[in-house]
Amino acid sequence: MSTELNKNKKIKAFAILWITLVHFFGIIGVYFLPDWFLPATPLVILVSAGVVILRYEKYRQSRFVAFAVIVVMAYLVEVYGVKTGHLFGTYTYGNNLGWKLFDVPLIIGVNWAALIMVAQQLTTHYIGINNRFFSAVSVGILMTIFDLLLEVLAPQFDFWSFTHMNYAPMQNFIAWFGVSFCFGLYSYSHFRNQNRTAVLYGIAQLVFFMILGVLVI
């Protein structure tokens, strides 16, 4: 028991240190040295998602399976969106989200899954919703609000951009809500155990993009 407790403490310490430092220095680095820092985005997302899911208090194999399912499904949704333009609108991914398959960065599904975990934590433990349907609605709203912020900076960071448009169409936000709602329904049974690291990651992401939004725009 003491070995397991010590392991959890080490993971917690690393998680807090990683999330805090990578976002703090990320703000400075992206503003002053974007060509150096922005290409590291996939690594930051991957490690951050890893420490977040490892910080759940109770190990449950089903949680890792659920995470993997969302990663794969979100990636496939993005492939459909990029190839058809029927879901989010007509858009293309840039180069700063790393390796692509079928014109979609492989890391994008991991990012979706990590953000769903954050939204589910906020919904359950801070908003206090304990009903699957209304929880999914809340997850959808939180994810869509976050996307509103992302869309301002994504083209400037060479993450993604919409064809012949300076900003995302309304179609994109409707689709974000719909996809997030579905993932919220699915994740309700898997991501509800308290995970303060997920909340820390969500706050760090919000502060990161808000500050850069002020500095860059």
KATATA-V858140 format. One record per backbone hydrogen bond with DSSP energy under -0.5 kcal/mol. NH is the residue of the N-H (numbers start at 1). CO is the residue of the C=O. If there is no record, write none. Layout:
nh=NH co=CO
nh=NH co=CO
//
This chain:
nh=5 co=1
nh=6 co=2
nh=7 co=3
nh=8 co=4
nh=9 co=5
nh=10 co=6
nh=11 co=7
nh=12 co=8
nh=13 co=9
nh=14 co=10
nh=15 co=11
nh=16 co=12
nh=17 co=13
nh=18 co=14
nh=19 co=15
nh=20 co=16
nh=21 co=17
nh=22 co=18
nh=23 co=19
nh=24 co=20
nh=25 co=21
nh=26 co=22
nh=27 co=23
nh=28 co=24
nh=29 co=25
nh=30 co=26
nh=31 co=27
nh=32 co=28
nh=33 co=29
nh=36 co=33
nh=37 co=33
nh=38 co=34
nh=40 co=37
nh=41 co=38
nh=44 co=40
nh=45 co=41
nh=46 co=42
nh=47 co=43
nh=48 co=44
nh=49 co=45
nh=50 co=46
nh=51 co=47
nh=52 co=48
nh=53 co=49
nh=54 co=50
nh=55 co=51
nh=55 co=52
nh=56 co=53
nh=57 co=194
nh=59 co=57
nh=63 co=60
nh=64 co=60
nh=65 co=61
nh=66 co=62
nh=67 co=63
nh=68 co=64
nh=69 co=65
nh=70 co=66
nh=71 co=67
nh=72 co=68
nh=73 co=69
nh=74 co=70
nh=75 co=71
nh=76 co=72
nh=77 co=73
nh=78 co=74
nh=79 co=75
nh=80 co=76
nh=81 co=77
nh=82 co=78
nh=83 co=79
nh=84 co=80
nh=85 co=80
nh=85 co=81
nh=91 co=89
nh=92 co=161
nh=93 co=103
nh=94 co=159
nh=96 co=158
nh=98 co=95
nh=101 co=104
nh=104 co=101
nh=106 co=99
nh=107 co=97
nh=108 co=105
nh=109 co=106
nh=111 co=107
nh=112 co=108
nh=113 co=109
nh=114 co=110
nh=115 co=111
nh=116 co=112
nh=117 co=113
nh=118 co=114
nh=119 co=115
nh=120 co=116
nh=121 co=117
nh=122 co=118
nh=123 co=119
nh=124 co=120
nh=125 co=121
nh=126 co=121
nh=126 co=122
nh=127 co=122
nh=128 co=123
nh=129 co=123
nh=130 co=128
nh=135 co=131
nh=136 co=132
nh=137 co=133
nh=138 co=134
nh=139 co=135
nh=140 co=136
nh=141 co=137
nh=142 co=138
nh=143 co=139
nh=144 co=140
nh=145 co=141
nh=146 co=142
nh=147 co=143
nh=148 co=144
nh=149 co=145
nh=150 co=146
nh=151 co=147
nh=152 co=148
nh=152 co=149
nh=153 co=149
nh=153 co=150
nh=154 co=150
nh=155 co=151
nh=157 co=153
nh=158 co=155
nh=159 co=154
nh=161 co=92
nh=163 co=90
nh=165 co=162
nh=172 co=169
nh=173 co=169
nh=174 co=170
nh=175 co=171
nh=176 co=172
nh=177 co=173
nh=178 co=174
nh=179 co=175
nh=180 co=176
nh=181 co=177
nh=182 co=178
nh=183 co=179
nh=184 co=180
nh=185 co=181
nh=186 co=182
nh=187 co=183
nh=188 co=184
nh=189 co=186
nh=190 co=187
nh=191 co=187
nh=198 co=195
nh=199 co=195
nh=200 co=196
nh=201 co=197
nh=202 co=198
nh=203 co=199
nh=204 co=200
nh=205 co=201
nh=206 co=202
nh=207 co=203
nh=208 co=204
nh=209 co=205
nh=210 co=206
nh=211 co=207
nh=212 co=208
nh=213 co=209
nh=214 co=210
nh=215 co=211
nh=216 co=212
nh=217 co=213
//
